[in-house]
C-alpha cells in the first residue's frame, strides 16, 4: 500500500532519483544538489504549489507536483496543474500511477478545483494511454520556450 503525503526536505534526493529513473529525466536531471533544495523551498513558499510523495515500506516510490491555479476563464474555474509524475520503475504497471492520480484528484477537489490538467511529453505514448484510461482528454496543444 502506498501512502501519499506532502514531501519534506529530506525527501528531495529520493524525488530527484525518481526523476532520473526515467528515459527523459536521465538526460536532463543532474542529481541531488543545492538547486533542487532551493526549488523545493521556493515551491513551499508559494503556498499553492505542492510536491507530493508516495511512500511504501519507508521508501519513496512515487511523486508528483500539484499546483492550484485561480483564474477568470471557464467561469473562474480553479485548476489543478499536475506535473513531474513519476513511479519507481519496479512498480510501473501495478496500479501505483492510478493510485497517485486518485490522490491528486482528491487534493484538487479539496482545494476547490473544477478542472485537473497536465502535460506529458509527446514521446511518451504509454503515458498518453494511461491518462486517457483515467478520463483525461488530449484537448490542447502545449508550447514551451526555453528562457535560459
TANOR-V990352 format. One record per residue. RES is the residue in one small letter. OMEGA is omega in whole degrees, 0 to 359 (999 if undefined). Layout:
res->RES omega->OMEGA
res->RES omega->OMEGA
This chain:
res->x omega->179
res->x omega->177
res->x omega->180
res->x omega->182
res->x omega->174
res->x omega->180
res->x omega->173
res->x omega->180
res->x omega->181
res->x omega->180
res->x omega->187
res->x omega->178
res->x omega->179
res->x omega->177
res->x omega->179
res->x omega->178
res->x omega->176
res->x omega->178
res->x omega->180
res->x omega->181
res->x omega->187
res->x omega->183
res->x omega->180
res->x omega->182
res->x omega->180
res->x omega->181
res->x omega->185
res->x omega->177
res->x omega->188
res->x omega->180
res->x omega->186
res->x omega->176
res->x omega->185
res->x omega->181
res->x omega->179
res->x omega->178
res->x omega->178
res->x omega->178
res->x omega->178
res->x omega->180
res->x omega->176
res->x omega->179
res->x omega->180
res->x omega->182
res->x omega->181
res->x omega->175
res->x omega->182
res->x omega->185
res->x omega->190
res->x omega->172
res->x omega->183
res->x omega->176
res->x omega->173
res->x omega->184
res->x omega->178
res->x omega->180
res->x omega->177
res->x omega->183
res->x omega->176
res->x omega->185
res->x omega->181
res->x omega->178
res->x omega->169
res->x omega->176
res->x omega->177
res->x omega->181
res->x omega->179
res->x omega->187
res->x omega->173
res->x omega->180
res->x omega->182
res->x omega->184
res->x omega->184
res->x omega->180
res->x omega->176
res->x omega->179
res->x omega->174
res->x omega->184
res->x omega->169
res->x omega->177
res->x omega->181
res->x omega->182
res->x omega->172
res->x omega->179
res->x omega->180
res->x omega->174
res->x omega->178
res->x omega->186
res->x omega->181
res->x omega->181
res->x omega->182
res->x omega->179
res->x omega->183
res->x omega->177
res->x omega->181
res->x omega->180
res->x omega->178
res->x omega->177
res->x omega->180
res->x omega->181
res->x omega->173
res->x omega->177
res->x omega->179
res->x omega->180
res->x omega->178
res->x omega->178
res->x omega->179
res->x omega->179
res->x omega->180
res->x omega->179
res->x omega->177
res->x omega->180
res->x omega->176
res->x omega->183
res->x omega->174
res->x omega->183
res->x omega->178
res->x omega->171
res->x omega->176
res->x omega->181
res->x omega->183
res->x omega->179
res->x omega->183
res->x omega->182
res->x omega->178
res->x omega->178
res->x omega->179
res->x omega->179
res->x omega->179
res->x omega->182
res->x omega->178
res->x omega->176
res->x omega->180
res->x omega->177
res->x omega->176
res->x omega->177
res->x omega->178
res->x omega->190
res->x omega->186
res->x omega->171
res->x omega->181
res->x omega->177
res->x omega->175
res->x omega->175
res->x omega->179
res->x omega->181
res->x omega->179
res->x omega->999
